[in-house]
Amino acid sequence: MFAFATPLQMGSGGFLYWAIIFFVLAIVAAAVGARGVAGISMEIARIFVLIFIILAVVALLL
């Protein structure tokens, strides 16, 4: 009966993983001097972190 709740909880971890990947990419791009790539990577990482937080709160409430 509660097996349907696990995909929501399991899927939220992927957003945090990709947020960390894009954050590291942004740091490397900023160190190299590619400010445009760094800015875009940070925006993508920020969006993924926000999605992760929203899904984590929803998963805790359900």
N, C-alpha and C positions, 0 to 999 in steps of 0.2 A: 504494500500500500504506500509506503514512504519511499519506494524506489524512484519515483518520479522527481523527488527533490534533489537527488544527487547530481544530475547534469548541471543545474544552476550553480551549485557549490563547486563542482569540479571545473567548470568553464571559467570561473572568475580568476583563477590563478594564471591563465594564459595572458591576460591583460597586464598583469604585474611583470611577467617575464619579458614581454615585448616593450614595456615602459623602461625597464632596466637596460635592454638592448639599445633602444633609441637614446637613452641618457648617456650611455657610454659612447655611442656614435657621436653625439653632440660634443662631448668633452674632447674626443680625439679630433673632431673637425675644428673645434675652437683652438686647440693647440697647434694645428697645422696652419690655421689662418683662414679657413673656409667659413666665414661668418654666416653666409646664407644657408649653408647646409646645417650648421650648428643651430641656427634659429628655428629652422623647420623641424629638425630632429627634436628639439626641446618642446616645441608645440605638440608634436605627435606624442611624445612621452607624457606631457601634461594631460592630454586628452585620455590616454590609456590609463593613467593613474586615477583620473576622475571616474572613468567607467568602472575600474576595479573597485573603488570605494563605494560607488552606488550599488554595484552587484553584491558586494560584501555586506552592506547594510540590509539589502533586500533579503539576502540569504539568512542573515541572523534573525530577521523579523519573521520569516516563514518557518 
